């Protein structure tokens, strides 16, 4: 089990095409401060799409609109 004072944050990965959050991972904000983008498989769309980083604590499986 991870320590509570760990430097790694848990993030969710949201699909840019469908807007659903399927994948969760952890990353170190010191080594990579910019947003993470990965190309992963979406079972809903049945193809590989780009997933971008978002906070884990969002209540919905949607991306918040940018201001």
PQR file with spaces between the fields and no chain letter, atoms N, CA, C, O and H, PARSE charges and radii, in Angstrom:
ATOM       1  N    UNK     1       0.840   -1.181    0.000 -0.4000 1.5000
ATOM       2  CA   UNK     1       0.000    0.000    0.000 -0.0000 2.0000
ATOM       3  C    UNK     1       0.884    1.244    0.000  0.5500 1.7000
ATOM       4  O    UNK     1       1.933    1.266    0.644 -0.5500 1.4000
ATOM       5  N    UNK     2       0.463    2.261   -0.714 -0.4000 1.5000
ATOM       6  CA   UNK     2       1.253    3.477   -0.864 -0.0000 2.0000
ATOM       7  C    UNK     2       1.198    4.327    0.405  0.5500 1.7000
ATOM       8  O    UNK     2       0.216    4.309    1.147 -0.5500 1.4000
ATOM       9  H    UNK     2      -0.389    2.243   -1.237  0.4000 1.0000
ATOM      10  N    UNK     3       2.275    5.067    0.629 -0.4000 1.5000
ATOM      11  CA   UNK     3       2.320    5.978    1.766 -0.0000 2.0000
ATOM      12  C    UNK     3       1.440    7.183    1.484  0.5500 1.7000
ATOM      13  O    UNK     3       1.213    7.538    0.328 -0.5500 1.4000
ATOM      14  H    UNK     3       3.073    5.082    0.026  0.4000 1.0000
ATOM      15  N    UNK     4       0.944    7.814    2.549 -0.4000 1.5000
ATOM      16  CA   UNK     4       0.082    8.979    2.366 -0.0000 2.0000
ATOM      17  C    UNK     4       0.860   10.213    1.940  0.5500 1.7000
ATOM      18  O    UNK     4       0.309   11.082    1.265 -0.5500 1.4000
ATOM      19  H    UNK     4       1.129    7.525    3.488  0.4000 1.0000
ATOM      20  N    UNK     5       2.133   10.307    2.320 -0.4000 1.5000
ATOM      21  CA   UNK     5       2.933   11.474    1.942 -0.0000 2.0000
ATOM      22  C    UNK     5       3.721   11.216    0.664  0.5500 1.7000
ATOM      23  O    UNK     5       4.782   11.805    0.459 -0.5500 1.4000
ATOM      24  H    UNK     5       2.581    9.601    2.868  0.4000 1.0000
ATOM      25  N    UNK     6       3.220   10.358   -0.177 -0.4000 1.5000
ATOM      26  CA   UNK     6       3.907   10.005   -1.414 -0.0000 2.0000
ATOM      27  C    UNK     6       3.909   11.184   -2.388  0.5500 1.7000
ATOM      28  O    UNK     6       2.988   12.001   -2.388 -0.5500 1.4000
ATOM      29  H    UNK     6       2.358    9.880   -0.010  0.4000 1.0000
ATOM      30  N    UNK     7       4.945   11.261   -3.213 -0.4000 1.5000
ATOM      31  CA   UNK     7       5.072   12.334   -4.200 -0.0000 2.0000
ATOM      32  C    UNK     7       4.263   12.045   -5.458  0.5500 1.7000
ATOM      33  O    UNK     7       4.096   12.924   -6.304 -0.5500 1.4000
ATOM      34  H    UNK     7       5.693   10.597   -3.213  0.4000 1.0000
ATOM      35  N    UNK     8       3.761   10.824   -5.588 -0.4000 1.5000
ATOM      36  CA   UNK     8       3.017   10.440   -6.792 -0.0000 2.0000
ATOM      37  C    UNK     8       1.530   10.725   -6.604  0.5500 1.7000
ATOM      38  O    UNK     8       0.975   10.520   -5.524 -0.5500 1.4000
ATOM      39  H    UNK     8       3.897   10.110   -4.901  0.4000 1.0000
ATOM      40  N    UNK     9       0.891   11.206   -7.681 -0.4000 1.5000
ATOM      41  CA   UNK     9      -0.543   11.506   -7.656 -0.0000 2.0000
ATOM      42  C    UNK     9      -1.278   10.510   -8.533  0.5500 1.7000
ATOM      43  O    UNK     9      -0.755   10.068   -9.556 -0.5500 1.4000
ATOM      44  H    UNK     9       1.341   11.373   -8.558  0.4000 1.0000
ATOM      45  N    UNK    10      -2.492   10.157   -8.132 -0.4000 1.5000
ATOM      46  CA   UNK    10      -3.337    9.302   -8.957 -0.0000 2.0000
ATOM      47  C    UNK    10      -4.108   10.197   -9.909  0.5500 1.7000
ATOM      48  O    UNK    10      -4.734   11.170   -9.488 -0.5500 1.4000
ATOM      49  H    UNK    10      -2.917   10.516   -7.301  0.4000 1.0000
ATOM      50  N    UNK    11      -4.062    9.864  -11.200 -0.4000 1.5000
ATOM      51  CA   UNK    11      -4.742   10.660  -12.223 -0.0000 2.0000
ATOM      52  C    UNK    11      -5.649    9.761  -13.043  0.5500 1.7000
ATOM      53  O    UNK    11      -5.425    8.555  -13.136 -0.5500 1.4000
ATOM      54  H    UNK    11      -3.554    9.074  -11.541  0.4000 1.0000
ATOM      55  N    UNK    12      -6.661   10.348  -13.630 -0.4000 1.5000
ATOM      56  CA   UNK    12      -7.532    9.630  -14.542 -0.0000 2.0000
ATOM      57  C    UNK    12      -7.226   10.034  -15.963  0.5500 1.7000
ATOM      58  O    UNK    12      -6.830   11.172  -16.217 -0.5500 1.4000
ATOM      59  H    UNK    12      -6.843   11.328  -13.554  0.4000 1.0000
ATOM      60  N    UNK    13      -7.405    9.114  -16.896 -0.4000 1.5000
ATOM      61  CA   UNK    13      -7.177    9.407  -18.308 -0.0000 2.0000
ATOM      62  C    UNK    13      -8.523    9.422  -19.018  0.5500 1.7000
ATOM      63  O    UNK    13      -9.269    8.444  -18.969 -0.5500 1.4000
ATOM      64  H    UNK    13      -7.727    8.190  -16.690  0.4000 1.0000
ATOM      65  N    UNK    14      -8.831   10.537  -19.679 -0.4000 1.5000
ATOM      66  CA   UNK    14     -10.121   10.744  -20.333 -0.0000 2.0000
ATOM      67  C    UNK    14      -9.939   10.717  -21.839  0.5500 1.7000
ATOM      68  O    UNK    14      -9.015   11.332  -22.372 -0.5500 1.4000
ATOM      69  H    UNK    14      -8.225   11.331  -19.718  0.4000 1.0000
ATOM      70  N    UNK    15     -10.823   10.001  -22.523 -0.4000 1.5000
ATOM      71  CA   UNK    15     -10.789    9.919  -23.978 -0.0000 2.0000
ATOM      72  C    UNK    15     -11.200   11.258  -24.574  0.5500 1.7000
ATOM      73  O    UNK    15     -12.169   11.870  -24.125 -0.5500 1.4000
ATOM      74  H    UNK    15     -11.573    9.501  -22.090  0.4000 1.0000
ATOM      75  N    UNK    16     -10.466   11.713  -25.581 -0.4000 1.5000
ATOM      76  CA   UNK    16     -10.805   12.984  -26.222 -0.0000 2.0000
ATOM      77  C    UNK    16     -11.988   12.837  -27.165  0.5500 1.7000
ATOM      78  O    UNK    16     -12.690   13.816  -27.419 -0.5500 1.4000
ATOM      79  H    UNK    16      -9.678   11.217  -25.945  0.4000 1.0000
ATOM      80  N    UNK    17     -12.230   11.643  -27.690 -0.4000 1.5000
ATOM      81  CA   UNK    17     -13.328   11.459  -28.639 -0.0000 2.0000
ATOM      82  C    UNK    17     -14.653   11.171  -27.944  0.5500 1.7000
ATOM      83  O    UNK    17     -15.669   11.780  -28.282 -0.5500 1.4000
ATOM      84  H    UNK    17     -11.660   10.848  -27.485  0.4000 1.0000
ATOM      85  N    UNK    18     -14.662   10.251  -26.977 -0.4000 1.5000
ATOM      86  CA   UNK    18     -15.923    9.870  -26.346 -0.0000 2.0000
ATOM      87  C    UNK    18     -16.144   10.577  -25.017  0.5500 1.7000
ATOM      88  O    UNK    18     -17.284   10.652  -24.559 -0.5500 1.4000
ATOM      89  H    UNK    18     -13.837    9.756  -26.702  0.4000 1.0000
ATOM      90  N    UNK    19     -15.094   11.101  -24.375 -0.4000 1.5000
ATOM      91  CA   UNK    19     -15.249   11.823  -23.119 -0.0000 2.0000
ATOM      92  C    UNK    19     -15.384   10.935  -21.902  0.5500 1.7000
ATOM      93  O    UNK    19     -15.746   11.428  -20.834 -0.5500 1.4000
ATOM      94  H    UNK    19     -14.167   11.039  -24.747  0.4000 1.0000
ATOM      95  N    UNK    20     -15.109    9.646  -22.017 -0.4000 1.5000
ATOM      96  CA   UNK    20     -15.236    8.747  -20.871 -0.0000 2.0000
ATOM      97  C    UNK    20     -13.877    8.510  -20.230  0.5500 1.7000
ATOM      98  O    UNK    20     -12.844    8.533  -20.900 -0.5500 1.4000
ATOM      99  H    UNK    20     -14.815    9.246  -22.885  0.4000 1.0000
ATOM     100  N    UNK    21     -13.897    8.284  -18.932 -0.4000 1.5000
ATOM     101  CA   UNK    21     -12.677    8.029  -18.182 -0.0000 2.0000
ATOM     102  C    UNK    21     -12.607    6.538  -17.885  0.5500 1.7000
ATOM     103  O    UNK    21     -13.402    6.015  -17.105 -0.5500 1.4000
ATOM     104  H    UNK    21     -14.736    8.265  -18.389  0.4000 1.0000
ATOM     105  N    UNK    22     -11.659    5.864  -18.504 -0.4000 1.5000
ATOM     106  CA   UNK    22     -11.526    4.416  -18.358 -0.0000 2.0000
ATOM     107  C    UNK    22     -10.287    4.061  -17.561  0.5500 1.7000
ATOM     108  O    UNK    22     -10.343    3.202  -16.681 -0.5500 1.4000
ATOM     109  H    UNK    22     -11.013    6.290  -19.137  0.4000 1.0000
ATOM     110  N    UNK    23      -9.172    4.707  -17.856 -0.4000 1.5000
ATOM     111  CA   UNK    23      -7.884    4.333  -17.288 -0.0000 2.0000
ATOM     112  C    UNK    23      -7.490    5.259  -16.142  0.5500 1.7000
ATOM     113  O    UNK    23      -7.741    6.463  -16.183 -0.5500 1.4000
ATOM     114  H    UNK    23      -9.127    5.404  -18.571  0.4000 1.0000
ATOM     115  N    UNK    24      -6.861    4.668  -15.110 -0.4000 1.5000
ATOM     116  CA   UNK    24      -6.292    5.410  -13.987 -0.0000 2.0000
ATOM     117  C    UNK    24      -4.843    4.998  -13.844  0.5500 1.7000
ATOM     118  O    UNK    24      -4.499    3.834  -14.048 -0.5500 1.4000
ATOM     119  H    UNK    24      -6.657    3.690  -15.076  0.4000 1.0000
ATOM     120  N    UNK    25      -3.994    5.946  -13.497 -0.4000 1.5000
ATOM     121  CA   UNK    25      -2.580    5.663  -13.303 -0.0000 2.0000
ATOM     122  C    UNK    25      -2.030    6.671  -12.307  0.5500 1.7000
ATOM     123  O    UNK    25      -2.730    7.600  -11.902 -0.5500 1.4000
ATOM     124  H    UNK    25      -4.274    6.892  -13.332  0.4000 1.0000
ATOM     125  N    UNK    26      -0.788    6.488  -11.917 -0.4000 1.5000
ATOM     126  CA   UNK    26      -0.148    7.450  -11.023 -0.0000 2.0000
ATOM     127  C    UNK    26       1.067    8.035  -11.735  0.5500 1.7000
ATOM     128  O    UNK    26       1.693    7.387  -12.573 -0.5500 1.4000
ATOM     129  H    UNK    26      -0.219    5.734  -12.245  0.4000 1.0000
ATOM     130  N    UNK    27       1.378    9.267  -11.381 -0.4000 1.5000
ATOM     131  CA   UNK    27       2.542    9.910  -11.987 -0.0000 2.0000
ATOM     132  C    UNK    27       3.188   10.834  -10.974  0.5500 1.7000
ATOM     133  O    UNK    27       2.546   11.303  -10.034 -0.5500 1.4000
ATOM     134  H    UNK    27       0.869    9.794  -10.700  0.4000 1.0000
ATOM     135  N    UNK    28       4.460   11.083  -11.183 -0.4000 1.5000
ATOM     136  CA   UNK    28       5.210   11.999  -10.341 -0.0000 2.0000
ATOM     137  C    UNK    28       5.106   13.391  -10.948  0.5500 1.7000
ATOM     138  O    UNK    28       5.491   13.604  -12.098 -0.5500 1.4000
ATOM     139  H    UNK    28       4.981   10.702  -11.946  0.4000 1.0000
ATOM     140  N    UNK    29       4.589   14.328  -10.180 -0.4000 1.5000
ATOM     141  CA   UNK    29       4.427   15.687  -10.698 -0.0000 2.0000
ATOM     142  C    UNK    29       5.765   16.432  -10.760  0.5500 1.7000
ATOM     143  O    UNK    29       5.870   17.457  -11.434 -0.5500 1.4000
ATOM     144  H    UNK    29       4.276   14.155   -9.246  0.4000 1.0000
ATOM     145  N    UNK    30       6.774   15.930  -10.069 -0.4000 1.5000
ATOM     146  CA   UNK    30       8.094   16.585  -10.119 -0.0000 2.0000
ATOM     147  C    UNK    30       8.827   16.231  -11.402  0.5500 1.7000
ATOM     148  O    UNK    30       9.479   17.090  -11.994 -0.5500 1.4000
ATOM     149  H    UNK    30       6.689   15.097   -9.522  0.4000 1.0000
ATOM     150  N    UNK    31       8.732   14.977  -11.844 -0.4000 1.5000
ATOM     151  CA   UNK    31       9.441   14.554  -13.048 -0.0000 2.0000
ATOM     152  C    UNK    31       8.716   14.972  -14.323  0.5500 1.7000
ATOM     153  O    UNK    31       9.360   15.255  -15.333 -0.5500 1.4000
ATOM     154  H    UNK    31       8.202   14.279  -11.363  0.4000 1.0000
ATOM     155  N    UNK    32       7.389   15.015  -14.292 -0.4000 1.5000
ATOM     156  CA   UNK    32       6.626   15.403  -15.478 -0.0000 2.0000
ATOM     157  C    UNK    32       5.497   16.344  -15.062  0.5500 1.7000
ATOM     158  O    UNK    32       4.380   15.889  -14.812 -0.5500 1.4000
ATOM     159  H    UNK    32       6.866   14.785  -13.471  0.4000 1.0000
ATOM     160  N    UNK    33       5.768   17.643  -14.983 -0.4000 1.5000
ATOM     161  CA   UNK    33       4.755   18.596  -14.522 -0.0000 2.0000
ATOM     162  C    UNK    33       3.646   18.877  -15.548  0.5500 1.7000
ATOM     163  O    UNK    33       2.557   19.307  -15.168 -0.5500 1.4000
ATOM     164  H    UNK    33       6.674   18.013  -15.186  0.4000 1.0000
ATOM     165  N    UNK    34       3.906   18.641  -16.832 -0.4000 1.5000
ATOM     166  CA   UNK    34       2.887   18.920  -17.841 -0.0000 2.0000
ATOM     167  C    UNK    34       1.885   17.767  -17.910  0.5500 1.7000
ATOM     168  O    UNK    34       2.113   16.696  -17.347 -0.5500 1.4000
ATOM     169  H    UNK    34       4.791   18.292  -17.141  0.4000 1.0000
ATOM     170  N    UNK    35       0.775   18.004  -18.608 -0.4000 1.5000
ATOM     171  CA   UNK    35      -0.281   16.997  -18.693 -0.0000 2.0000
ATOM     172  C    UNK    35       0.163   15.797  -19.510  0.5500 1.7000
ATOM     173  O    UNK    35       0.873   15.929  -20.507 -0.5500 1.4000
ATOM     174  H    UNK    35       0.589   18.874  -19.065  0.4000 1.0000
ATOM     175  N    UNK    36      -0.264   14.643  -19.074 -0.4000 1.5000
ATOM     176  CA   UNK    36       0.090   13.391  -19.717 -0.0000 2.0000
ATOM     177  C    UNK    36      -0.917   13.081  -20.822  0.5500 1.7000
ATOM     178  O    UNK    36      -2.123   13.176  -20.598 -0.5500 1.4000
ATOM     179  H    UNK    36      -0.840   14.537  -18.264  0.4000 1.0000
ATOM     180  N    UNK    37      -0.443   12.717  -22.000 -0.4000 1.5000
ATOM     181  CA   UNK    37      -1.312   12.269  -23.083 -0.0000 2.0000
ATOM     182  C    UNK    37      -0.782   10.939  -23.592  0.5500 1.7000
ATOM     183  O    UNK    37       0.398   10.811  -23.918 -0.5500 1.4000
ATOM     184  H    UNK    37       0.537   12.640  -22.182  0.4000 1.0000
ATOM     185  N    UNK    38      -1.662    9.956  -23.656 -0.4000 1.5000
ATOM     186  CA   UNK    38      -1.297    8.618  -24.098 -0.0000 2.0000
ATOM     187  C    UNK    38      -2.288    8.145  -25.145  0.5500 1.7000
ATOM     188  O    UNK    38      -3.456    8.532  -25.128 -0.5500 1.4000
ATOM     189  H    UNK    38      -2.621   10.060  -23.390  0.4000 1.0000
ATOM     190  N    UNK    39      -1.824    7.319  -26.040 -0.4000 1.5000
ATOM     191  CA   UNK    39      -2.691    6.722  -27.052 -0.0000 2.0000
ATOM     192  C    UNK    39      -3.014    5.314  -26.580  0.5500 1.7000
ATOM     193  O    UNK    39      -2.147    4.439  -26.577 -0.5500 1.4000
ATOM     194  H    UNK    39      -0.875    7.004  -26.054  0.4000 1.0000
ATOM     195  N    UNK    40      -4.286    5.091  -26.175 -0.4000 1.5000
ATOM     196  CA   UNK    40      -4.695    3.822  -25.604 -0.0000 2.0000
ATOM     197  C    UNK    40      -5.964    3.331  -26.296  0.5500 1.7000
ATOM     198  O    UNK    40      -6.598    4.060  -27.059 -0.5500 1.4000
ATOM     199  H    UNK    40      -4.990    5.801  -26.178  0.4000 1.0000
ATOM     200  N    UNK    41      -6.319    2.078  -26.011 -0.4000 1.5000
ATOM     201  CA   UNK    41      -7.476    1.447  -26.637 -0.0000 2.0000
ATOM     202  C    UNK    41      -8.759    1.836  -25.910  0.5500 1.7000
ATOM     203  O    UNK    41      -8.819    1.778  -24.681 -0.5500 1.4000
ATOM     204  H    UNK    41      -5.804    1.486  -25.392  0.4000 1.0000
ATOM     205  N    UNK    42      -9.780    2.228  -26.659 -0.4000 1.5000
ATOM     206  CA   UNK    42     -11.097    2.518  -26.108 -0.0000 2.0000
ATOM     207  C    UNK    42     -12.046    1.384  -26.492  0.5500 1.7000
ATOM     208  O    UNK    42     -12.350    1.219  -27.673 -0.5500 1.4000
ATOM     209  H    UNK    42      -9.732    2.274  -27.657  0.4000 1.0000
ATOM     210  N    UNK    43     -12.519    0.601  -25.525 -0.4000 1.5000
ATOM     211  CA   UNK    43     -13.414   -0.512  -25.862 -0.0000 2.0000
ATOM     212  C    UNK    43     -14.773   -0.045  -26.388  0.5500 1.7000
ATOM     213  O    UNK    43     -15.427   -0.771  -27.135 -0.5500 1.4000
ATOM     214  H    UNK    43     -12.272    0.735  -24.566  0.4000 1.0000
ATOM     215  N    UNK    44     -15.197    1.146  -26.009 -0.4000 1.5000
ATOM     216  CA   UNK    44     -16.473    1.668  -26.489 -0.0000 2.0000
ATOM     217  C    UNK    44     -16.408    1.992  -27.976  0.5500 1.7000
ATOM     218  O    UNK    44     -17.341    1.695  -28.721 -0.5500 1.4000
ATOM     219  H    UNK    44     -14.665    1.736  -25.402  0.4000 1.0000
ATOM     220  N    UNK    45     -15.300    2.605  -28.410 -0.4000 1.5000
ATOM     221  CA   UNK    45     -15.121    2.975  -29.812 -0.0000 2.0000
ATOM     222  C    UNK    45     -14.447    1.880  -30.630  0.5500 1.7000
ATOM     223  O    UNK    45     -14.472    1.912  -31.861 -0.5500 1.4000
ATOM     224  H    UNK    45     -14.541    2.846  -27.805  0.4000 1.0000
ATOM     225  N    UNK    46     -13.844    0.907  -29.941 -0.4000 1.5000
ATOM     226  CA   UNK    46     -13.131   -0.215  -30.560 -0.0000 2.0000
ATOM     227  C    UNK    46     -11.977    0.231  -31.443  0.5500 1.7000
ATOM     228  O    UNK    46     -11.759   -0.310  -32.528 -0.5500 1.4000
ATOM     229  H    UNK    46     -13.823    0.881  -28.942  0.4000 1.0000
ATOM     230  N    UNK    47     -11.239    1.229  -30.960 -0.4000 1.5000
ATOM     231  CA   UNK    47     -10.036    1.672  -31.660 -0.0000 2.0000
ATOM     232  C    UNK    47      -9.145    2.418  -30.680  0.5500 1.7000
ATOM     233  O    UNK    47      -9.563    2.725  -29.564 -0.5500 1.4000
ATOM     234  H    UNK    47     -11.416    1.669  -30.079  0.4000 1.0000
ATOM     235  N    UNK    48      -7.927    2.708  -31.092 -0.4000 1.5000
ATOM     236  CA   UNK    48      -6.992    3.456  -30.275 -0.0000 2.0000
ATOM     237  C    UNK    48      -7.258    4.952  -30.443  0.5500 1.7000
ATOM     238  O    UNK    48      -7.339    5.455  -31.563 -0.5500 1.4000
ATOM     239  H    UNK    48      -7.587    2.459  -31.999  0.4000 1.0000
ATOM     240  N    UNK    49      -7.391    5.654  -29.318 -0.4000 1.5000
ATOM     241  CA   UNK    49      -7.614    7.096  -29.331 -0.0000 2.0000
ATOM     242  C    UNK    49      -6.674    7.750  -28.316  0.5500 1.7000
ATOM     243  O    UNK    49      -6.023    7.059  -27.533 -0.5500 1.4000
ATOM     244  H    UNK    49      -7.324    5.245  -28.408  0.4000 1.0000
ATOM     245  N    UNK    50      -6.606    9.070  -28.331 -0.4000 1.5000
ATOM     246  CA   UNK    50      -5.745    9.819  -27.413 -0.0000 2.0000
ATOM     247  C    UNK    50      -6.494   10.043  -26.103  0.5500 1.7000
ATOM     248  O    UNK    50      -7.637   10.498  -26.093 -0.5500 1.4000
ATOM     249  H    UNK    50      -7.135    9.632  -28.967  0.4000 1.0000
ATOM     250  N    UNK    51      -5.828    9.713  -25.002 -0.4000 1.5000
ATOM     251  CA   UNK    51      -6.357    9.946  -23.667 -0.0000 2.0000
ATOM     252  C    UNK    51      -5.507   11.014  -23.006  0.5500 1.7000
ATOM     253  O    UNK    51      -4.280   10.975  -23.100 -0.5500 1.4000
ATOM     254  H    UNK    51      -4.899    9.343  -25.010  0.4000 1.0000
ATOM     255  N    UNK    52      -6.151   11.980  -22.328 -0.4000 1.5000
ATOM     256  CA   UNK    52      -5.425   13.057  -21.655 -0.0000 2.0000
ATOM     257  C    UNK    52      -5.661   12.985  -20.163  0.5500 1.7000
ATOM     258  O    UNK    52      -6.642   12.405  -19.697 -0.5500 1.4000
ATOM     259  H    UNK    52      -7.148   12.011  -22.251  0.4000 1.0000
ATOM     260  N    UNK    53      -4.748   13.581  -19.425 -0.4000 1.5000
ATOM     261  CA   UNK    53      -4.782   13.544  -17.970 -0.0000 2.0000
ATOM     262  C    UNK    53      -5.860   14.467  -17.407  0.5500 1.7000
ATOM     263  O    UNK    53      -6.092   15.558  -17.928 -0.5500 1.4000
ATOM     264  H    UNK    53      -3.952   14.052  -19.804  0.4000 1.0000
ATOM     265  N    UNK    54      -6.507   14.022  -16.348 -0.4000 1.5000
ATOM     266  CA   UNK    54      -7.441   14.840  -15.587 -0.0000 2.0000
ATOM     267  C    UNK    54      -7.359   14.406  -14.131  0.5500 1.7000
ATOM     268  O    UNK    54      -6.729   13.394  -13.825 -0.5500 1.4000
ATOM     269  H    UNK    54      -6.318   13.136  -15.925  0.4000 1.0000
ATOM     270  N    UNK    55      -7.977   15.147  -13.237 -0.4000 1.5000
ATOM     271  CA   UNK    55      -7.957   14.786  -11.822 -0.0000 2.0000
ATOM     272  C    UNK    55      -8.754   13.508  -11.599  0.5500 1.7000
ATOM     273  O    UNK    55      -9.697   13.220  -12.336 -0.5500 1.4000
ATOM     274  H    UNK    55      -8.489   15.969  -13.485  0.4000 1.0000
ATOM     275  N    UNK    56      -8.375   12.748  -10.588 -0.4000 1.5000
ATOM     276  CA   UNK    56      -9.090   11.519  -10.270 -0.0000 2.0000
ATOM     277  C    UNK    56     -10.418   11.835   -9.606  0.5500 1.7000
ATOM     278  O    UNK    56     -11.365   11.062   -9.751 -0.5500 1.4000
ATOM     279  H    UNK    56      -7.609   12.982   -9.989  0.4000 1.0000
ATOM     280  N    UNK    57     -10.522   12.933   -8.887 -0.4000 1.5000
ATOM     281  CA   UNK    57     -11.663   13.195   -8.026 -0.0000 2.0000
ATOM     282  C    UNK    57     -12.867   13.811   -8.735  0.5500 1.7000
ATOM     283  O    UNK    57     -13.789   14.268   -8.059 -0.5500 1.4000
ATOM     284  H    UNK    57      -9.752   13.561   -8.769  0.4000 1.0000
ATOM     285  N    UNK    58     -12.898   13.844  -10.056 -0.4000 1.5000
ATOM     286  CA   UNK    58     -14.076   14.352  -10.740 -0.0000 2.0000
ATOM     287  C    UNK    58     -15.241   13.398  -10.539  0.5500 1.7000
ATOM     288  O    UNK    58     -15.049   12.182  -10.550 -0.5500 1.4000
ATOM     289  H    UNK    58     -12.149   13.474  -10.605  0.4000 1.0000
ATOM     290  N    UNK    59     -16.435   13.922  -10.358 -0.4000 1.5000
ATOM     291  CA   UNK    59     -17.590   13.072  -10.073 -0.0000 2.0000
ATOM     292  C    UNK    59     -18.123   12.366  -11.297  0.5500 1.7000
ATOM     293  O    UNK    59     -18.707   11.289  -11.177 -0.5500 1.4000
ATOM     294  H    UNK    59     -16.591   14.910  -10.350  0.4000 1.0000
ATOM     295  N    UNK    60     -17.937   12.946  -12.481 -0.4000 1.5000
ATOM     296  CA   UNK    60     -18.487   12.366  -13.705 -0.0000 2.0000
ATOM     297  C    UNK    60     -17.365   11.844  -14.582  0.5500 1.7000
ATOM     298  O    UNK    60     -16.190   12.123  -14.340 -0.5500 1.4000
ATOM     299  H    UNK    60     -17.462   13.821  -12.578  0.4000 1.0000
ATOM     300  N    UNK    61     -17.729   11.100  -15.580 -0.4000 1.5000
ATOM     301  CA   UNK    61     -16.755   10.599  -16.538 -0.0000 2.0000
ATOM     302  C    UNK    61     -16.679   11.527  -17.727  0.5500 1.7000
ATOM     303  O    UNK    61     -16.713   11.074  -18.871 -0.5500 1.4000
ATOM     304  H    UNK    61     -18.683   10.873  -15.776  0.4000 1.0000
ATOM     305  N    UNK    62     -16.576   12.822  -17.475 -0.4000 1.5000
ATOM     306  CA   UNK    62     -16.516   13.816  -18.542 -0.0000 2.0000
ATOM     307  C    UNK    62     -15.360   14.765  -18.279  0.5500 1.7000
ATOM     308  O    UNK    62     -14.878   14.888  -17.153 -0.5500 1.4000
ATOM     309  H    UNK    62     -16.548   13.190  -16.546  0.4000 1.0000
ATOM     310  N    UNK    63     -14.937   15.417  -19.312 -0.4000 1.5000
ATOM     311  CA   UNK    63     -13.884   16.417  -19.198 -0.0000 2.0000
ATOM     312  C    UNK    63     -14.536   17.751  -18.864  0.5500 1.7000
ATOM     313  O    UNK    63     -15.533   18.127  -19.480 -0.5500 1.4000
ATOM     314  H    UNK    63     -15.329   15.317  -20.227  0.4000 1.0000
ATOM     315  N    UNK    64     -13.975   18.472  -17.887 -0.4000 1.5000
ATOM     316  CA   UNK    64     -14.491   19.796  -17.560 -0.0000 2.0000
ATOM     317  C    UNK    64     -14.144   20.750  -18.692  0.5500 1.7000
ATOM     318  O    UNK    64     -13.039   20.673  -19.229 -0.5500 1.4000
ATOM     319  H    UNK    64     -13.164   18.166  -17.387  0.4000 1.0000
ATOM     320  N    UNK    65     -15.053   21.650  -19.074 -0.4000 1.5000
ATOM     321  CA   UNK    65     -14.721   22.617  -20.133 -0.0000 2.0000
ATOM     322  C    UNK    65     -13.656   23.593  -19.669  0.5500 1.7000
ATOM     323  O    UNK    65     -13.650   24.022  -18.515 -0.5500 1.4000
ATOM     324  H    UNK    65     -15.950   21.712  -18.638  0.4000 1.0000
ATOM     325  N    UNK    66     -12.754   23.940  -20.579 -0.4000 1.5000
ATOM     326  CA   UNK    66     -11.684   24.881  -20.244 -0.0000 2.0000
ATOM     327  C    UNK    66     -12.227   26.295  -20.229  0.5500 1.7000
ATOM     328  O    UNK    66     -13.129   26.632  -20.996 -0.5500 1.4000
ATOM     329  H    UNK    66     -12.758   23.591  -21.517  0.4000 1.0000
ATOM     330  N    UNK    67     -11.673   27.124  -19.351 -0.4000 1.5000
ATOM     331  CA   UNK    67     -12.129   28.517  -19.218 -0.0000 2.0000
ATOM     332  C    UNK    67     -11.439   29.389  -20.221  0.5500 1.7000
ATOM     333  O    UNK    67     -11.689   30.593  -20.267 -0.5500 1.4000
ATOM     334  H    UNK    67     -10.940   26.850  -18.727  0.4000 1.0000
